[in-house]
Each structure stands twice: as C-alpha cells, then as structure tokens.
C-alpha cells in the first residue's frame, strides 16, 4: 500500500481510524487521474473516485 496509517485509541477511549485520504490538486493535463488509476490497480485496498462520479453523501 502506498498510503496508510495506524489505528489509534485516545485516553478517552475514542477510536481513530488509520485510513488516510488524499487530494491531489494541480494544473489541467498533468496526469493526476492517470496516476491515481494506476495506484488503484497497484494497491488492493485503493479506491478511486472523481468529483463527477461521487455525491456529497458518499464523500
């Protein structure tokens, strides 16, 4: 996996997930989508979504 974290628990027993979400921002035509699609193929737990295909409730 390229990106990951470690689940933690606070002293108040609040559980924190170890998942990391990333947002890649850049100029048009800089292969951001192609890069993320390749990461999705490489990593079994990766999920690729775009702003066009997702809803506010799903994010």
Beta strands, then each sheet from edge to edge (+ up, - down):
strand 1: 8-9
strand 2: 15-16
sheet 1: 1+ 2-
end
